């Protein structure tokens, strides 16, 4: 039979290499894009309601 050796894992990394400032900037840009997309779509629906009347 094969013998199993203990696997030694490295210590957990407490500090990540993520750039939190860049992460916040990207998140805020995404939220702004979603906000303006929803506002634009709402305005488009209102305009179409008055242009295309049943």
Secondary structure, DSSP 8 states (H G I E B T S, - for coil): -------------SS----HHHHHHHHHHHHHHHHHHHHHHHHHHHHHHHHS--
